[in-house]
Amino acid sequence: MSFSFLITGGAGFIGSNFIRYVQNKAPNLKIFNLDSLTYAGSFQNLQNLSNPKNHHFVKGDICNQDLVESILEEQEINTIVHFAAESHVDRSLQGPDAFIKTNILGTFSLLEAARKVWLGKKDFDRNEVRFHHISTDEVYGSLAPDEPAFKETTPYAPNSPYAATKASSDHLVRSYAHSFGLPITISNCSNNYGPYQFPEKLIPLMILNALTGNQLPIYGDGMQIRDWLYVDDHCDAIWTILNKGKVGESYNIGGGNQPPNIKIVKTICQILDKKDLPSGSAPHEQLITYVKDRPGHDRRYAMNISKIKNELGWEPKYDLESGLSTTVDWYLNNLDWLNAIIQEKDYENWVDLNYQQRGKA
């Protein structure tokens, strides 16, 4: 099968990493990258691609169905990989409307475009096209300490506006497969980390604050448990699903580890303590401070990845220690990128606002 990709949200964290991954795997593949360049998307994430001639950027909104249809038709797209989403829980608590628009209506727009363009062809062959939808483990809700890890059959129970909109988009994608025969796959991933992650998320925020000698804010008691997935492993899993996955199926993707958040932060501190840094803040654990917990904060996530492992032969290559060490090194070696993102997105002011809302300032 000869791929021609439309990647939505390809200027964001995971999307830009996936573009790099695909260009290494298939250098001759044509990639059309549709991104509206909201706060988390940036051209800074697309610098130094290995094959820029085969990467075509289109600035636009996934809710613009006419635009999506024209791309699918004119560029003969046969694979959509749908990353574009509002994805930060804190932001969904402050302003859910953007999440409704992008995550639900945007996904609907893409599905409608694919239905009209692909299924409308007289010679339509469902084996020649694919709509792959990227989702999250948060659609499953929160686990008690003694509950088994999330499986693909776990009932949905989203607890935040972000999770609810992703659950809705998952259901929409499945409905288009059942109702119209659209060839789809879905992957639900755990918490990603690695290069090019916007510094509002836990791991890059801790690295950024530690480098500047600022406090490391931890929600509540820091004992919230997450499954942590290095972004390159996630990209490898998506590529595996596109090439080996069964149409109509969902696959959980996880990193195979569930440490509490406080352990993540302390591990980052220990990695940074071994570096020759100008901040003079070592030991960096002294910067840790506890702030008021997030409303409705899910206590525990854990992913059962036996399906993708047993059926498709995928499993993560990075353990937590190697992934965090690689991530810290990347940020230390890419301070120009970090500074450019902070200036471009006025990130510092947004962080200060959140500290005040958490009752810290």
N, C-alpha and C positions, 0 to 999 in steps of 0.2 A: 504494500500500500504506500503510495507516494503522498507525503504529508505537505500541506500548505496551511500554516497555522494563523489563526486570529487569537491573540492573547489579550485578554482584557485586564487592565490594571497592571500592565507590564512595566510601568515606571515605579511601582511600589517595591516593597522589601522582597516578598517571595517571588513576585512576578519577574523582577529584574534578575534575580538569581536563577530563575528557571530559564530565562532567555540565554543567560551565559551557559547554563548546563546544556541546553539544546544545541547551541552553536558549537560546543565542543563535541557533542555526540553526532550531530548531523550538520556539518558546515555549509552544505549546499541548500539547506532548507530555507524557504522564504517565510519570514515572520512579519506579520502585521500587528503592531502593538497599539491598541486603542486605550487611551488613558486621558482623563480630564485634568490631571495634574492638580488634584486637591492637596491638602496639607501633607499627606504622606507619600505623594508621588513627586518625583523630581528627575530632571535630566541628569542630575549628578549621579543617579543610580545607573545610568546607561553609558557612562564614559568607558572608553577602552574595551569595547566589545571585540571579540576575536574576529568577527566577520561583519563589520558595520554595513556593507553593501547589501546584505541579505536581511537587514533589520529596517523596517519601514514604520516610522512613527506617525500615528494619526491622533491629533488632539481632538477629543470629542467625548460626549457623554453616552454611556451605554443605554440611557433612556431614549436616545434619539434613534428610533427604530429605522427610519429611512436611511440614516447614515450607515447603520449596521448592515441593512439589506444591500446597500450599494457596495460595501466592502466585500461581502460574501459573493456577490454576483461578479463584480469587476475583477476581483483578484482570485476567483475560483478557489475560495477557501473550502477545505473539507474537514478541518479540525478546529473546534473552538475550545480553548482552555480558559475557563472563566474564574479569574482571580479577583476582579474588581469588586470591592466591598468596603463599606465603613466597618472598621474592625476593632475599635478600642472600647471596652466596656465602660470606662469612665466617661467617655464622650457620649455614649448612648444614654447614660443616666442624665447628662446635662442637656442633651438635645436629640431626642429619639427621631425627630422628623426626617433628618438626613439619612438615617438608617432604613426607614420605611421606603424612602424614595430610591436609594441606590440598591439596597439588598433585595427588596421585593420587586418594585416596579422595574428596576434595571434588569433583573434576571428575567422577568416576564418579557421585556422588550427583546432581549437576546433570543429567548425561546421562540417568540413569534417570528422573528426574522429568519431563524433557522428553519422553522416549519414552512414558511412561505417559499423560501429560496430552495432549500434542499428537497423537501417533500413535494414541492410543486413541479419538479422536473419529471418529464415523461419517462426518462430512463433512470429514475432514482434507484440507487442500490444502497441499502442500509449498511452494507459492509464497507462502503467507501467513505463514510462520513462519521464524525463523532463529536458529541457535545460533552465535554468533561467539566464537571462542576466542583469547585473547591469549597469545602465546608469545614466545620469545626467540631471538636468534641463537646463544646458547650451546649449543643442542641440537646444533649442527653441529660443535662442538669447536674446535680451534685451527688456525690457518693458518700455514704456513711463509711466510717473506718473499716467495718467488716464486710462491706459489700464487694462483690466481684467487679472486675474491670468492665468498662463499657464494651459491648459487642455490637456488631452491625444490627442485631435484632433488639437491642435495648430500646424500650419506649422513649420517645422524645418528651422532655420535661424542661424546656428552657426557662431560665430564671432572670434574665436581663433583657432589655429591649434589643441589644445586639444579638443575643442567642435566639430570641424569638424570631427576629427577621431572617436569620440564617436558617432556622428550622422551616420557616415559611418558604424560603427559596428552594430548599431541599424537596419539599412536598410538590412545589410547582414543577421542578425538573422531573420528578417521578411521574407526575400526572401527564406530562407531555410524552413520556415514553409509553405509558399505558393507553392514553386516549388517541394519540396520533401516530405512534410507532416511531417516534424520534429516537435515534440510537444515542443513548446517554450512558455515562458512568459518573459516579459520585465518590469523592474521597472526603472522609472526615479526619482532620489532622489534629494533633495536640499542639501545645505551645511551641512555636518556632523561635529559633534564635540563630544568630550568625551575622555575617557581613551585610551592610546596607540597611540594617533595621532602624527605623525612625526612633529617636531617643526618648520616646515617652514610655516604651515598654520596659519591663523590669530590668532585664540584663543590660541593655545599652544605657539605661538611665543610671544604674549603679556604677558602670564603668565611667561614664561622663562625670558624674558627681565626685567619684573618687579621684579622678584626674585633676579636678579643679579644687579639691579639698573641701567640697560641700558635704552636708550630711546625707546619709543614705536612708531615705524614709521607707519604713516597713509597715505595711498595713497590719493592724491588730497585733496578734502575738507572733505573726510570721510563720505559723504552722499550717498555712494553706498548702495543699499538696497538688502539684501539677506534673504532667508527663511532658518532658522536654525533648524536642526534636530538632536536631541540627538541620539547617535549611537545605544543605546539599543532599542530605538523606531524603528529605521531603521531595526535592526535585527528582531524585532517582526513583522514588516510589511512583510519582505521577507518570514519569516516562515508562515505567514498567506496566502501569495500568493501561496506558494508551496502546502499548504494543502487545500486551498479553491478557489484559482484563476482559471479562465477559460483559458484553453489552447488557445494560439494565441493572448491573450489580453496583453495590456500594462496598467500599473498602476502608477500614480504619487504618490510619497511619500514626505510629507513635515511636518514641525514642527508646522505649523499654526501660524507663526509669521514672520514679515518682518521689523525688526528694521534697521536703518542705521548702518554702520560699526562703526561709532564713538560712538554710544550708546552702542554697544557691548563692546568696549574697556573701556568706562567709567564705565560700570557695573562691569567689571572685576576689575578695580581699586578700586571701592567701596567695593567689596567683600574682596580684599586683605588688604584694610585699616583696616578692622576689625580683621585681623590676627596678631599674634605676630611674626613678621618677622625680621630677622637680617639685612635686607638690609638698613633699615633706610630711605627708600624712600617715606614714606607716607607724604602727600597724593600722591598717585601714579599717579594721573592725571598730576602732574607737569612733568612727564617723556614723555608725549605725544608730538610728533613732526610730522609735515606734510612734506611728501616727494613728489617728482614728480610722477604724476599719471602714472599708467601702460598704455602702448600703447593699444588703442582700448578697454579700460576697460568698460565692460557692466555696465550700470547704475542701473538697477533694475531687480531682479527676484522675482517671487511670484508664489506659487503652489496652484492650486485648487485640493484638495484631496477628493472631494465629491464622486468620483467613487469608490475608495477603501473603503471609509467609508460606503457608502450606499450599495454596492454590497457584501463586504467581512466583514463588521463590524469592521474595524480597524480604530483607531485614536490614535494620540500620547498621551502618559501618562505624559511626562515632559513638563512643560512650560519653557520659557527661563530662568527665574530666578532660578528655582530649578535645571535645567540642568547645568547652568553655575556654580552654587554653588557646585554641586556634582563634576563637572569637576575640579574646582580649588582645592577642597579637595583631589581629587585623585592625582593630580600632587604634591601637598604638601606632601602627604603620600607615594609617589613613586619617590623620588628624586634619588634613586639608579638606577631606570630604566632610568630616564632622563639623568643622567650622563653617563650611559653605552651607550645610543644611540648617545649622542654627541661625545663620544670618538670613537665608532665603525664606525660611518659614516663621521667623520671629518666634522661634521655639521657646527661648528663655522666658519671655513674658507669659507664655501659656503655662509653663511649669510653675512660675511664681504664683499665678492665679490659683492653680490647683492646690498648692501648699496652703494658701489662705482658706480655701473652701474646706480643706481637711482639718481646719482648726489648729494648724501648726504655727502660723505667723501671729 
